[in-house]
Amino acid sequence: MARETGLKVEGLNRVVRDLQTLGLELEDLKTAFSNIARTGASVMARYVPARTGRLRGDVRGNRAKSKAVVAVGRSTIPYAGPIQWGWPARNIAPAGFFERTDAVMDDVAVRMLEDEINNQIRRKGLS
């Protein structure tokens, strides 16, 4: 069972719809979401344990049109989940790097998104 953690901006979908009626496209916000994901990946990499460095090196921000996603782990690095969430039967304590990243990114992500929305509004002459 996959566990999720993250930052969800309440009302973002409504704001995006309203901005689209003003002439702003989701493509225009892709840069903002990309920057947020890249920043989140950089922050998360500081909290990921680096026993060999493989897991830390796999932290990546994924560019999407309407969201910022930071991912870690894949089939070649299947231990990301046990490191993040812990595995009591194997005496692996949870590292909690997702939660620690969320705590840092809560205000940062909202501010970055707000700045980009304001820049796009000015660029389009909508202010």
N, C-alpha and C positions, 0 to 999 in steps of 0.2 A: 504494500500500500504506500503510495507516494504521499509525502507530506509537502505542504506548500507553505512558504513564507514569503512575504513581500510587502511592498508598499502599494496601496491602491488609493488613487486620488478620487475621493468621492465627488461626483458631479462632473468628472472629466468628459464623459460621453456627451453630456448635455452642452458643455462648453464647446466641444469640438463641433457638434451639430450647429450651434449658434454661429460659430466662426465660419462654418461652411456656407451658411446663408448670407454672411457678409462678403463672401468671395475668397475666403482662405481655404486652401486645400490641405488634406491630410499629408500630402507629399511635402508641403511646406514645413510640417512639424517633424518630418523624418530625421532631420539633422538634430533637432533637440532630443528626440528619443535616443538617437545614436550616441550623442554626447553624454546623456544620462547613463546609458548602459556602459559606456567606456569608463566613466568616472566610478560607477558602481563596481565594475570589475577591478579597477585599480584599488579601491578601498577594500574590497573583499580579499584581494591577494595578500594584503597585510595581515589578515586574520586567519588565513588557511595555514595549518601546520605544514612545515617544510622539512619533513624527515629526509626525503630524497629530492624534493623539489618538483616531482612530476605532477602532484595534485595542484600545487600552487601555480605551476606553469600552464595548467589547463583552464584556469579561470578566464572566462571570455564574456564580453558583452555582445549580445546579438542585436543587430539592427532590424527594427520592425517599423511598420508604418504608423502604428497607433499605440505602441507600448515599448518600454525598455525592459529587456530581459538579461539577467546575468546568470550564466550557467557554469557548472563545474562538474566534471566527471563525464564518462562515456563508457562504451563497452570495453575499451582498453584500460580504463581506470575505474573499475567497478566498486572500489572502496570509498568513493566520495560520500555515499550515504551513511555507512557506518561511522566514518570520521565525523561527519556533521551531526548526526543524531545519536551516536553512541551505540554500543553493543554490549550490554551488561554481561551476557554470557561469556564474552571474550575479554572482559575487563577493559573495554574501550570506552573511555569517558567521552561524552559529546563535546565537540569543539565549539559548536554554536556560531560558526562564522557567518551564516546567513542572518541570524538575529543581530549580531554585532554590526554587520553591514547595514541592515535596515535602520538601526538606531542612528547611525551616522547620516545615512542618505535621506531620512524622512524630510528634513527641512531643505537639504541641498537639492534634491530632485524637484521638489515643488518650486523652489526659487529658479532653478534652471529652466523649467518648463514655462513658468510665468514670464521670465525674461525673453525667451524665444517667441512666445505668443505676442508680447508687446512689440518686439522687433518686427515681426511679420505684419502686425497691424499698422505700424508706422510706415514700413516699406510699401504696403498696398495703399497708403493714404487714407486709411479708415479711421484715424483718430481725430 
